[in-house]
Amino acid sequence: TVGQEAGYFRVTGTRDLNMFYWFFESRGDPSSDPVILWMTGGPGCSDATALFAENGPCLLDGGRSKPRHNEYSWNERASVIYIDQPCGVGYSYGSAADEDKNERGVAKHVGNFLLEFFGKHPGLAKNDFYVFGESYGGHYVPSVAAAVMDELNLKGIGVGNGLTVPSVQFEYYPDLAYTYAKKAVGHSIISYPTYLLQKAGWPYCRARILECQNDTSKCQTAQEVCSALMFAPYTASGMNPYDIRLKCEKQPLCYDFENIGAYMNDPQVKEVLGVPDSVQWEDCNNTVNAMFASDWMKNFDGQVKRLLDGDVAVLIYTGDMDWICNWIGNKAWTLELEWSGKEGFVAAEDAEILPHGQSESVGQVRSYGNLAFLRVYGAGHLAPMDKPAVLSDMVKVFTGTMPAPPTLVAAKAASF
């Protein structure tokens, strides 16, 4: 057992935003170990899904009804804060006036939450602080981190299988579903004519995304156009967009997390956590999701550049069996990113990662200065769920609580 607390912060500057958080102390030395904020994506999905299915101290895996100890928890050597945001997600609730629809709102509300949290825990404020997130966290993490980098002891950010630069990433959906899938799983997921159609349609989709960067009124159209082009054929295949090896088990998320919902809505659990009876937990809130329609296609490379230029370490990590926020698109935007170390990062070589005492590589890393891109072999969108030991070590290495494993520079990697 570790020290933990859960409850609500009534966020400053809002009418009535009650943001639910669940904080777990490090199993190591909480007084000096780093502090991590975790942000699940969606937009509109609860952190509890990550807590109990991916990287929390206890897991509800395999459909179990009672949590079990997770030996690969991210709080092995860090204290971790999980929050439900924006308003209306998970256990968080508030006035309609407090609902966010873009990253400005998220950065302001989560930023204020963090200032209040560290104000309440002054002993933790001196520790190294990191912001991690997944999926739509590719929007949240750079936004929140850039907003608090001058006020908190922010040392780094990590984005796992994120959507950060749609104007680059969307191009690679056909490559992943056709070319790469043939190599990785032995068959393509879309047909060759579909692949050609998507390739031909990409310039039009890209033009709409670029329009959205300077004119928010164009963003919803960009999302509709590009989704129809890139998403519809994959969805029709019946395969899981979060893991190209799997069939879509259960709509809408393709994974069955019903047991997590049952646990989070258990009256005893809610009572212990201080959650009002009237609040009903769900893994993802579609109303919140829809409110972000004009935010979806915005690029957040500007915030990443600002963080890099401010000496904040940036880790972009991706399970290579994911389609929706795939490794090819993520690697592409890190290579295209305009920052002071671009030349060095592009020239750097991909190195195979060999965990201590092992001869088999668990992934590839490319790094230069304070930017690193990590491809995790054999993991899907929910990388900590699929490769818990690898991801647990990754976090320890990145946050400085464990020495880096040896790497071997790959022979010039063949194109996928």
The 8 nearest C-alpha neighbors of each residue, nearest first, counted from 0:
[[1, 2, 26, 3, 56, 68, 24, 23],
 [2, 0, 24, 3, 26, 23, 25, 56],
 [1, 3, 24, 23, 0, 4, 25, 22],
 [4, 2, 23, 22, 24, 1, 5, 21],
 [3, 5, 22, 21, 23, 6, 2, 20],
 [6, 4, 21, 20, 272, 22, 3, 7],
 [5, 7, 19, 20, 273, 272, 21, 4],
 [8, 6, 19, 18, 17, 20, 9, 5],
 [7, 9, 18, 17, 10, 19, 112, 6],
 [8, 10, 17, 16, 7, 18, 11, 15],
 [9, 11, 8, 16, 112, 13, 12, 17],
 [12, 10, 13, 111, 9, 112, 108, 16],
 [11, 13, 10, 14, 108, 111, 107, 16],
 [14, 12, 11, 15, 16, 97, 10, 96],
 [13, 15, 16, 94, 97, 96, 12, 93],
 [14, 16, 93, 94, 13, 17, 9, 97],
 [17, 15, 93, 9, 10, 13, 97, 18],
 [16, 18, 9, 92, 8, 7, 91, 93],
 [19, 17, 91, 7, 8, 16, 9, 83],
 [20, 18, 7, 91, 83, 6, 82, 90],
 [19, 21, 82, 81, 5, 6, 7, 83],
 [22, 20, 5, 81, 80, 4, 82, 6],
 [21, 23, 80, 4, 3, 79, 5, 81],
 [24, 22, 3, 79, 78, 2, 80, 25],
 [25, 23, 78, 2, 29, 3, 1, 26],
 [24, 26, 78, 77, 74, 29, 27, 76],
 [25, 27, 75, 76, 74, 1, 24, 28],
 [28, 26, 76, 25, 75, 29, 32, 77],
 [27, 29, 30, 32, 31, 25, 26, 76],
 [30, 28, 25, 32, 31, 24, 27, 78],
 [29, 31, 28, 32, 123, 122, 126, 25],
 [30, 32, 29, 28, 126, 33, 123, 127],
 [33, 31, 29, 77, 28, 30, 76, 126],
 [34, 32, 127, 77, 126, 128, 78, 31],
 [33, 35, 78, 128, 77, 79, 127, 129],
 [36, 34, 79, 129, 130, 128, 78, 80],
 [35, 37, 80, 130, 79, 131, 81, 129],
 [38, 36, 131, 81, 132, 80, 35, 130],
 [39, 37, 132, 136, 131, 46, 40, 36],
 [40, 38, 46, 133, 132, 136, 44, 45],
 [39, 41, 135, 136, 42, 134, 133, 44],
 [42, 40, 43, 44, 135, 288, 283, 39],
 [41, 43, 288, 40, 135, 44, 287, 291],
 [42, 44, 41, 284, 288, 287, 283, 88],
 [45, 43, 283, 41, 282, 40, 42, 88],
 [44, 46, 89, 83, 47, 282, 88, 48],
 [45, 47, 39, 48, 49, 83, 81, 82],
 [48, 46, 50, 45, 49, 51, 81, 89],
 [47, 49, 46, 51, 50, 52, 45, 282],
 [50, 48, 53, 52, 46, 47, 51, 54],
 [49, 51, 55, 47, 48, 54, 53, 52],
 [50, 52, 58, 59, 48, 49, 55, 47],
 [53, 51, 49, 48, 58, 60, 50, 59],
 [54, 52, 384, 49, 383, 50, 51, 55],
 [53, 55, 72, 50, 73, 383, 49, 52],
 [54, 56, 50, 72, 57, 51, 53, 73],
 [57, 55, 72, 69, 68, 74, 54, 58],
 [58, 56, 68, 69, 67, 55, 66, 51],
 [59, 57, 51, 66, 67, 60, 52, 69],
 [60, 58, 66, 51, 63, 52, 62, 65],
 [59, 61, 58, 62, 52, 63, 51, 66],
 [60, 62, 63, 59, 58, 258, 52, 64],
 [61, 63, 60, 258, 59, 64, 256, 257],
 [62, 64, 59, 61, 65, 60, 258, 66],
 [63, 65, 258, 62, 59, 66, 262, 259],
 [66, 64, 63, 59, 67, 262, 58, 258],
 [65, 67, 59, 58, 57, 64, 68, 63],
 [68, 66, 57, 58, 69, 65, 59, 60],
 [67, 69, 57, 56, 70, 58, 66, 72],
 [70, 68, 57, 56, 72, 71, 58, 67],
 [69, 71, 72, 68, 56, 75, 57, 388],
 [72, 70, 69, 391, 388, 387, 73, 75],
 [73, 71, 56, 54, 55, 74, 69, 70],
 [72, 74, 75, 54, 391, 55, 71, 77],
 [73, 75, 77, 25, 72, 76, 78, 79],
 [76, 74, 26, 73, 72, 25, 77, 27],
 [75, 77, 27, 74, 25, 26, 32, 400],
 [78, 76, 74, 25, 33, 32, 34, 75],
 [77, 79, 25, 24, 34, 74, 23, 35],
 [80, 78, 35, 23, 34, 22, 36, 74],
 [79, 81, 22, 36, 21, 37, 35, 82],
 [82, 80, 21, 37, 20, 46, 22, 36],
 [83, 81, 20, 19, 46, 84, 21, 80],
 [82, 84, 45, 19, 89, 88, 46, 91],
 [85, 83, 86, 88, 82, 91, 18, 43],
 [84, 86, 88, 99, 87, 105, 83, 98],
 [85, 87, 98, 92, 84, 91, 88, 93],
 [88, 86, 92, 91, 85, 89, 287, 93],
 [89, 87, 84, 91, 43, 86, 83, 45],
 [90, 88, 45, 280, 83, 91, 281, 282],
 [89, 91, 280, 19, 88, 278, 92, 83],
 [92, 90, 18, 19, 87, 88, 86, 89],
 [93, 91, 87, 86, 17, 16, 90, 18],
 [94, 92, 16, 15, 17, 86, 97, 95],
 [93, 95, 96, 97, 15, 14, 16, 98],
 [94, 96, 97, 98, 93, 86, 14, 15],
 [95, 97, 94, 98, 14, 13, 93, 15],
 [98, 96, 95, 94, 13, 16, 14, 99],
 [97, 99, 86, 95, 96, 100, 85, 94],
 [100, 98, 104, 101, 85, 105, 97, 86],
 [99, 101, 291, 290, 98, 104, 294, 102],
 [102, 100, 294, 103, 104, 99, 291, 105],
 [101, 103, 105, 104, 106, 142, 139, 138],
 [102, 104, 106, 105, 101, 107, 142, 99],
 [103, 105, 99, 107, 102, 106, 101, 108],
 [104, 106, 102, 108, 107, 103, 109, 99],
 [107, 105, 143, 103, 109, 110, 104, 142],
 [106, 108, 110, 104, 105, 109, 111, 103],
 [109, 107, 111, 105, 110, 106, 104, 112],
 [108, 110, 112, 111, 106, 107, 105, 113],
 [109, 111, 107, 113, 108, 112, 106, 147],
 [112, 110, 114, 108, 113, 109, 107, 115],
 [111, 113, 109, 115, 110, 114, 10, 116],
 [114, 112, 116, 110, 115, 111, 117, 109],
 [115, 113, 111, 117, 116, 112, 118, 110],
 [114, 116, 118, 112, 113, 117, 119, 111],
 [117, 115, 113, 119, 118, 114, 112, 120],
 [118, 116, 120, 119, 124, 114, 121, 115],
 [117, 119, 115, 116, 120, 121, 114, 124],
 [118, 120, 116, 117, 121, 115, 114, 122],
 [121, 119, 117, 122, 118, 123, 116, 124],
 [122, 120, 124, 123, 118, 117, 119, 125],
 [123, 121, 120, 124, 125, 30, 126, 117],
 [122, 124, 126, 121, 125, 120, 117, 30],
 [123, 125, 121, 117, 126, 122, 120, 152],
 [126, 124, 123, 122, 127, 152, 121, 31],
 [127, 125, 123, 33, 124, 31, 128, 32],
 [126, 128, 33, 152, 154, 34, 153, 125],
 [127, 129, 153, 34, 152, 154, 33, 35],
 [128, 130, 35, 155, 156, 153, 154, 34],
 [131, 129, 156, 36, 35, 37, 140, 157],
 [132, 130, 157, 37, 156, 158, 36, 38],
 [133, 131, 38, 136, 158, 37, 39, 140],
 [132, 134, 159, 136, 161, 39, 158, 40],
 [133, 135, 161, 136, 40, 160, 162, 137],
 [136, 134, 40, 137, 138, 41, 162, 161],
 [135, 137, 139, 133, 132, 40, 134, 138],
 [138, 136, 161, 163, 162, 135, 139, 134],
 [137, 139, 136, 163, 135, 140, 141, 299],
 [140, 138, 136, 142, 137, 141, 143, 102],
 [139, 141, 143, 136, 142, 144, 138, 137],
 [142, 140, 144, 302, 143, 303, 145, 139],
 [143, 141, 139, 145, 140, 144, 106, 146],
 [142, 144, 106, 146, 140, 145, 141, 139],
 [143, 145, 141, 147, 146, 142, 148, 140],
 [144, 146, 148, 142, 143, 147, 141, 302],
 [145, 147, 143, 144, 148, 106, 142, 110],
 [148, 146, 150, 144, 149, 145, 151, 110],
 [149, 147, 145, 153, 150, 144, 151, 146],
 [150, 148, 147, 151, 146, 152, 153, 145],
 [149, 151, 147, 148, 152, 114, 153, 146],
 [152, 150, 153, 148, 147, 149, 124, 128],
 [151, 153, 128, 127, 154, 125, 126, 150],
 [154, 152, 128, 151, 148, 129, 155, 127],
 [155, 153, 311, 128, 129, 127, 312, 152],
 [156, 154, 312, 311, 129, 313, 153, 130],
 [157, 155, 130, 313, 129, 131, 314, 312],
 [156, 158, 131, 314, 315, 313, 130, 132],
 [159, 157, 315, 132, 133, 131, 161, 137],
 [158, 160, 133, 316, 161, 317, 315, 132],
 [161, 159, 317, 324, 134, 380, 133, 316],
 [160, 162, 134, 137, 159, 133, 324, 158],
 [161, 163, 137, 135, 134, 324, 164, 138],
 [162, 164, 137, 299, 138, 161, 298, 165],
 [163, 165, 298, 166, 167, 299, 168, 162],
 [166, 164, 168, 167, 169, 296, 298, 163],
 [167, 165, 164, 208, 205, 168, 169, 209],
 [168, 166, 165, 164, 169, 332, 170, 328],
 [167, 169, 328, 165, 170, 171, 166, 164],
 [170, 168, 171, 165, 167, 172, 166, 328],
 [171, 169, 168, 172, 167, 201, 328, 173],
 [170, 172, 174, 328, 169, 173, 168, 175],
 [171, 173, 175, 174, 170, 169, 176, 229],
 [174, 172, 176, 194, 175, 171, 177, 197],
 [175, 173, 171, 178, 177, 172, 176, 179],
 [174, 176, 179, 172, 173, 177, 180, 178],
 [175, 177, 173, 188, 180, 174, 189, 187],
 [176, 178, 187, 174, 180, 175, 189, 173],
 [179, 177, 174, 181, 180, 175, 176, 182],
 [178, 180, 175, 182, 181, 177, 415, 183],
 [181, 179, 183, 187, 176, 182, 177, 184],
 [182, 180, 186, 185, 187, 179, 178, 183],
 [181, 183, 179, 180, 185, 184, 178, 186],
 [182, 184, 180, 181, 185, 179, 186, 320],
 [185, 183, 180, 186, 181, 182, 244, 243],
 [186, 184, 181, 182, 183, 180, 187, 179],
 [187, 185, 181, 184, 180, 188, 182, 177],
 [186, 188, 177, 181, 180, 189, 176, 178],
 [189, 187, 176, 177, 186, 236, 180, 190],
 [188, 190, 187, 177, 176, 193, 233, 194],
 [191, 189, 193, 192, 194, 188, 187, 177],
 [190, 192, 194, 193, 195, 189, 177, 187],
 [193, 191, 195, 194, 190, 196, 189, 197],
 [194, 192, 196, 190, 191, 195, 197, 189],
 [193, 195, 191, 197, 192, 173, 196, 198],
 [196, 194, 198, 192, 193, 197, 199, 191],
 [195, 197, 193, 199, 198, 194, 200, 192],
 [198, 196, 200, 194, 199, 195, 201, 193],
 [197, 199, 195, 201, 196, 200, 194, 173],
 [198, 200, 196, 197, 201, 195, 202, 203],
 [201, 199, 197, 198, 203, 202, 196, 204],
 [200, 202, 204, 198, 203, 199, 205, 197],
 [203, 201, 205, 204, 200, 206, 199, 198],
 [204, 202, 206, 201, 205, 200, 207, 199],
 [203, 205, 201, 207, 225, 206, 202, 208],
 [206, 204, 202, 208, 207, 203, 166, 201],
 [205, 207, 209, 203, 204, 208, 202, 210],
 [206, 208, 221, 210, 204, 205, 209, 211],
 [209, 207, 205, 211, 221, 210, 206, 166],
 [208, 210, 206, 211, 212, 207, 205, 166],
 [211, 209, 207, 208, 212, 213, 214, 206],
 [210, 212, 218, 214, 217, 208, 209, 215],
 [213, 211, 209, 210, 297, 214, 208, 215],
 [214, 212, 211, 210, 215, 209, 217, 216],
 [215, 213, 211, 216, 217, 212, 210, 218],
 [214, 216, 218, 217, 211, 293, 213, 212],
 [215, 217, 214, 218, 219, 211, 293, 220],
 [218, 216, 211, 215, 220, 214, 219, 221],
 [219, 217, 211, 293, 221, 215, 220, 216],
 [218, 220, 293, 222, 221, 292, 217, 223],
 [221, 219, 223, 222, 218, 217, 224, 207],
 [222, 220, 207, 218, 224, 219, 208, 223],
 [221, 223, 219, 220, 225, 224, 226, 218],
 [224, 222, 220, 226, 221, 225, 227, 219],
 [225, 223, 221, 227, 226, 222, 220, 228],
 [224, 226, 228, 204, 222, 227, 223, 229],
 [227, 225, 230, 229, 223, 228, 224, 222],
 [226, 228, 224, 231, 225, 229, 230, 223],
 [227, 229, 225, 226, 230, 197, 224, 231],
 [228, 230, 226, 227, 225, 231, 172, 197],
 [231, 229, 226, 233, 232, 227, 234, 228],
 [230, 232, 234, 227, 233, 229, 235, 228],
 [233, 231, 235, 234, 230, 236, 189, 229],
 [232, 234, 236, 235, 230, 231, 189, 188],
 [235, 233, 231, 236, 232, 237, 230, 238],
 [234, 236, 232, 233, 237, 231, 238, 230],
 [237, 235, 233, 234, 238, 232, 188, 189],
 [236, 238, 235, 234, 247, 246, 239, 233],
 [239, 237, 246, 247, 236, 245, 240, 243],
 [238, 240, 247, 246, 242, 241, 245, 243],
 [241, 239, 322, 323, 242, 238, 243, 321],
 [240, 242, 321, 380, 239, 322, 379, 323],
 [243, 241, 321, 379, 320, 239, 244, 240],
 [242, 244, 245, 320, 239, 321, 240, 322],
 [245, 243, 242, 184, 320, 246, 239, 238],
 [246, 244, 239, 243, 242, 238, 247, 248],
 [245, 247, 238, 239, 248, 237, 244, 253],
 [248, 246, 239, 253, 238, 237, 249, 245],
 [247, 249, 253, 254, 246, 250, 255, 239],
 [248, 250, 253, 254, 247, 255, 251, 252],
 [251, 249, 253, 252, 248, 247, 254, 255],
 [250, 252, 253, 249, 254, 247, 248, 255],
 [253, 251, 250, 254, 249, 255, 247, 248],
 [254, 252, 249, 247, 248, 250, 251, 239],
 [255, 253, 252, 249, 248, 256, 247, 250],
 [256, 254, 257, 249, 253, 248, 252, 258],
 [255, 257, 259, 258, 254, 260, 62, 48],
 [258, 256, 260, 259, 255, 261, 62, 262],
 [257, 259, 261, 260, 256, 62, 64, 262],
 [260, 258, 262, 257, 256, 261, 263, 59],
 [259, 261, 257, 263, 258, 262, 264, 281],
 [262, 260, 258, 264, 259, 263, 265, 257],
 [263, 261, 259, 265, 260, 264, 258, 64],
 [262, 264, 260, 265, 261, 259, 280, 268],
 [265, 263, 261, 262, 280, 260, 266, 279],
 [264, 266, 262, 268, 267, 263, 261, 269],
 [267, 265, 269, 268, 270, 264, 276, 263],
 [268, 266, 270, 269, 265, 271, 264, 272],
 [267, 269, 271, 265, 270, 266, 272, 263],
 [270, 268, 274, 272, 266, 267, 271, 273],
 [269, 271, 267, 273, 272, 268, 274, 266],
 [270, 272, 268, 269, 273, 267, 274, 266],
 [273, 271, 269, 270, 274, 5, 6, 268],
 [274, 272, 270, 271, 6, 269, 275, 5],
 [273, 275, 269, 272, 270, 276, 278, 90],
 [276, 274, 277, 278, 273, 269, 270, 90],
 [277, 275, 278, 274, 269, 266, 279, 270],
 [276, 278, 275, 279, 274, 280, 90, 92],
 [279, 277, 276, 275, 90, 280, 274, 92],
 [278, 280, 277, 264, 281, 90, 276, 89],
 [281, 279, 89, 90, 264, 263, 278, 260],
 [282, 280, 283, 89, 260, 279, 284, 45],
 [281, 283, 45, 44, 89, 48, 280, 260],
 [284, 282, 44, 43, 281, 45, 285, 88],
 [283, 285, 43, 287, 286, 88, 44, 288],
 [286, 284, 288, 287, 289, 283, 43, 42],
 [287, 285, 289, 288, 284, 290, 43, 87],
 [286, 288, 290, 43, 285, 289, 284, 291],
 [287, 289, 285, 42, 43, 286, 290, 291],
 [290, 288, 286, 291, 287, 292, 285, 42],
 [289, 291, 287, 100, 288, 292, 286, 99],
 [290, 292, 100, 294, 289, 293, 288, 101],
 [293, 291, 289, 219, 294, 290, 295, 222],
 [292, 294, 218, 219, 291, 295, 215, 296],
 [293, 295, 291, 101, 292, 297, 296, 218],
 [296, 294, 292, 297, 293, 291, 222, 218],
 [297, 295, 165, 294, 208, 218, 222, 298],
 [296, 298, 294, 295, 212, 299, 211, 165],
 [299, 297, 164, 300, 163, 165, 296, 166],
 [300, 298, 301, 163, 302, 164, 138, 297],
 [299, 301, 303, 302, 298, 304, 164, 163],
 [302, 300, 304, 299, 303, 305, 298, 337],
 [301, 303, 305, 304, 300, 141, 299, 145],
 [304, 302, 300, 306, 305, 301, 141, 307],
 [305, 303, 307, 301, 302, 306, 338, 308],
 [304, 306, 302, 308, 303, 307, 309, 301],
 [305, 307, 309, 303, 311, 304, 308, 145],
 [308, 306, 304, 310, 311, 309, 305, 303],
 [307, 309, 305, 310, 306, 304, 339, 338],
 [310, 308, 306, 307, 311, 305, 148, 304],
 [311, 309, 307, 308, 312, 306, 369, 154],
 [310, 312, 155, 306, 154, 307, 309, 313],
 [311, 313, 155, 369, 370, 154, 310, 156],
 [314, 312, 370, 156, 155, 157, 369, 371],
 [315, 313, 157, 371, 372, 370, 316, 156],
 [314, 316, 372, 158, 157, 159, 373, 371],
 [317, 315, 373, 159, 372, 374, 314, 158],
 [318, 316, 160, 374, 326, 159, 375, 319],
 [317, 319, 378, 375, 379, 382, 320, 380],
 [318, 320, 326, 321, 376, 378, 375, 317],
 [321, 319, 379, 242, 378, 243, 318, 377],
 [322, 320, 379, 242, 241, 380, 325, 319],
 [321, 323, 325, 240, 324, 241, 243, 242],
 [322, 324, 240, 325, 241, 321, 380, 172],
 [325, 323, 160, 161, 322, 162, 321, 134],
 [324, 326, 322, 321, 327, 328, 323, 329],
 [325, 327, 329, 317, 319, 328, 330, 374],
 [328, 326, 330, 329, 325, 331, 171, 175],
 [329, 327, 168, 331, 171, 330, 326, 325],
 [330, 328, 326, 331, 332, 327, 325, 168],
 [329, 331, 333, 327, 328, 332, 326, 334],
 [332, 330, 328, 334, 329, 333, 327, 335],
 [331, 333, 335, 334, 329, 330, 336, 167],
 [332, 334, 336, 330, 335, 331, 329, 372],
 [335, 333, 331, 332, 336, 345, 330, 344],
 [336, 334, 332, 333, 331, 337, 341, 345],
 [335, 337, 333, 334, 332, 338, 341, 300],
 [338, 336, 341, 335, 339, 304, 340, 300],
 [339, 337, 341, 340, 304, 336, 308, 307],
 [338, 340, 341, 337, 308, 342, 307, 304],
 [341, 339, 343, 338, 342, 344, 368, 367],
 [342, 340, 344, 338, 343, 339, 345, 337],
 [341, 343, 345, 344, 340, 346, 339, 347],
 [342, 344, 346, 340, 341, 345, 347, 367],
 [343, 345, 367, 347, 341, 346, 342, 340],
 [346, 344, 342, 343, 347, 334, 341, 348],
 [345, 347, 343, 344, 342, 348, 341, 367],
 [348, 346, 344, 345, 343, 365, 367, 366],
 [349, 347, 365, 350, 408, 346, 409, 411],
 [348, 350, 365, 364, 409, 363, 408, 351],
 [349, 351, 408, 407, 409, 364, 363, 406],
 [352, 350, 363, 407, 406, 360, 362, 409],
 [353, 351, 406, 360, 362, 361, 363, 354],
 [352, 354, 360, 405, 406, 357, 359, 358],
 [355, 353, 404, 357, 356, 352, 405, 360],
 [356, 354, 357, 404, 353, 405, 358, 403],
 [355, 357, 354, 358, 353, 404, 359, 405],
 [358, 356, 354, 355, 359, 353, 360, 361],
 [357, 359, 353, 360, 356, 354, 355, 352],
 [360, 358, 357, 353, 361, 354, 352, 351],
 [359, 361, 353, 352, 362, 351, 358, 354],
 [362, 360, 376, 352, 375, 353, 359, 389],
 [363, 361, 375, 376, 374, 352, 360, 351],
 [362, 364, 351, 374, 350, 373, 352, 349],
 [363, 365, 373, 350, 349, 372, 374, 366],
 [366, 364, 349, 372, 371, 348, 350, 347],
 [367, 365, 371, 370, 344, 372, 364, 368],
 [366, 368, 344, 370, 343, 369, 371, 347],
 [367, 369, 370, 340, 366, 344, 343, 371],
 [368, 370, 312, 313, 367, 307, 371, 311],
 [371, 369, 313, 366, 367, 368, 314, 312],
 [370, 372, 366, 314, 365, 315, 313, 373],
 [373, 371, 315, 365, 364, 316, 314, 366],
 [372, 374, 364, 316, 363, 315, 375, 317],
 [373, 375, 317, 363, 362, 316, 318, 319],
 [376, 374, 362, 318, 317, 319, 378, 373],
 [377, 375, 362, 361, 319, 378, 318, 374],
 [376, 378, 320, 319, 375, 318, 379, 385],
 [379, 377, 318, 382, 385, 320, 376, 319],
 [378, 380, 321, 320, 242, 318, 382, 381],
 [379, 381, 321, 241, 382, 160, 318, 242],
 [382, 380, 379, 384, 383, 385, 53, 378],
 [381, 383, 378, 385, 384, 318, 379, 380],
 [384, 382, 387, 53, 386, 390, 385, 381],
 [383, 385, 53, 382, 381, 387, 386, 52],
 [386, 384, 382, 378, 383, 387, 381, 379],
 [387, 385, 383, 389, 388, 382, 384, 378],
 [386, 388, 383, 390, 389, 384, 71, 391],
 [389, 387, 391, 390, 71, 386, 392, 383],
 [390, 388, 392, 391, 386, 387, 393, 361],
 [389, 391, 393, 387, 392, 388, 383, 386],
 [390, 392, 388, 394, 393, 389, 71, 73],
 [393, 391, 395, 389, 390, 394, 396, 388],
 [394, 392, 390, 396, 391, 395, 397, 389],
 [395, 393, 397, 391, 392, 396, 398, 390],
 [394, 396, 400, 392, 398, 401, 393, 397],
 [395, 397, 401, 399, 393, 403, 394, 398],
 [398, 396, 394, 399, 395, 393, 400, 314],
 [399, 397, 395, 396, 400, 394, 33, 129],
 [398, 400, 396, 397, 401, 395, 402, 394],
 [399, 401, 395, 398, 396, 76, 402, 32],
 [402, 400, 396, 395, 399, 403, 392, 398],
 [403, 401, 396, 404, 400, 399, 395, 397],
 [402, 404, 396, 401, 405, 397, 393, 399],
 [403, 405, 354, 355, 353, 402, 406, 352],
 [406, 404, 353, 352, 403, 354, 407, 355],
 [407, 405, 352, 351, 350, 353, 404, 408],
 [406, 408, 351, 350, 409, 352, 405, 353],
 [407, 409, 350, 349, 351, 348, 406, 410],
 [410, 408, 350, 349, 411, 351, 407, 412],
 [409, 411, 412, 408, 413, 349, 350, 348],
 [412, 410, 409, 413, 348, 349, 408, 414],
 [413, 411, 410, 414, 409, 349, 415, 348],
 [412, 414, 415, 411, 410, 409, 349, 182],
 [413, 415, 412, 411, 179, 178, 327, 182],
 [414, 179, 413, 178, 182, 412, 327, 174]]
